[in-house]
Amino acid sequence: VQLQASGGGLVQAGGSLRLSCAASGRAASNNGMGWYRQAPGQEREFVASISWRGDGAIYADSVKGRFTMSRDHAKNTVYLQMNSLKPEDTAVYYCAVSLSSTASRLTDRYRYWGQGTQVIVSS
């Protein structure tokens, strides 16, 4: 599975961005997928995850109510809609494919990782 993340950029606090992650190669359509992020000097942290069916999305407390994860099976793509962005959301965002069909916040369930896309939120 190859993952290509895109959509990052520079945005002012309070603004919005939509990240995309396209999967190719061996299909990930039967797998849960997730978004993680890593800020400079910090460990990678869970952001959101969605089941193979595209329901039951779960979120980190820090983004709940502001971020929405979705998937489009026809395009083999998952999305992360990020609203009301804050400077503390600044990080490199990574998408990943889980070995499980359900949504999960357990990092060791994720086998395939994309290259990351940079999000910078200015105050």
N, C-alpha and C positions, 0 to 999 in steps of 0.2 A: 504494500500500500504506500503510495506517495501522497503527501498532503501539501497543498500550496495555500498558505494564508495570505490574505491581502486586506486592504482597507484601512490600515493604520495611517496616522498622520498627526499633525499639530492642530489642536483645537483649544479654544478658550474654555475656561471653567463655565459649566452650565450648558455647554454645547453637546452635540451628539456625533457619534460615528457608528458605522456598521461594518463589522469585520466579516469576512467570508473565508471559508476553508473548503477548498475543492479536493475531493479524494479521487485518485486515479489508480490504475493498476488493479490489483485484487480488490474487488468491491468491498466497501465497508458498510453496505446497506443493512446488514444484519447485526451490526455492532452499535453499542452505545458510543457516543463521542463526547469529548469534553474540551473546555477551554481552561487554560492555566495562564498565569502571568508571572513575570519575574522583574522586579525593580532592581536598580543598581545596588549591589551590596547586600541583597536580600535573597532568601531562598524562593524557589518557585512555589507558587501557591495556587490552590484550586480556585476557579472562578465560577464555572457552570458546567453542567452535564445534561445530556438528553438521551433518552432511550432510542432503540433502533426504530421504534414506531413514531418517534417524534413527539411523544407525550411524556408527562412526568418529569419535566425539567426540574433540576435542583440547583440552588445557588449558594454561594458564600454569603454570609450575613452582610458583609461589607458592600455587596452589590445588589442585594435583594431589593426589588421595587424599582431599580434603575436600569438593570440589564435584562434582556430577554434573549434566550437562545432558541433557535428553531432550526429545522432541517428541511431540505427539499430533495426527496429521493430521486426525482426525475433528473436533477442536476448533480446528484451525488455531492451535495454541498450543505454545510451547516453555516449558520450565521450567528453573530452576536451583536444585537442591537444595544448600543450603550447610550443612555440618555443621562442628563444631569451630571455630566462628567465633572470630576473633582481632580485637583492636582495630585492627590494620592493614588489616582488611577493610572498615573504615568508608569509605564512598564513595557516590556516586550511581551506580546501576547502569543501564546502557542495553542494550536489545536492538536488533538490527539484522538486516536482510535482505541477504544477499550476492548479487552478480551471478552467482556460481558455484553449481553444484549440490553441490559438495563442501565439507567443513569447511575453514576457512581462518583464519589468524591475521593476514592482511594487511589492514590497515585500509582501504586504498583499494579493496578489493573490495566494501565494504559501501555500498549505495546509500541504503537507507531506514533511518531511526533513530527509535526511540521517544522519549518525553519523559523517561524516567528515573524511577527509584524510589530513595528514600534508604534506606540501610542504616547504622545506627549500632550499633557493638559497644562496650559499656562494659567496662572492666577491673575 
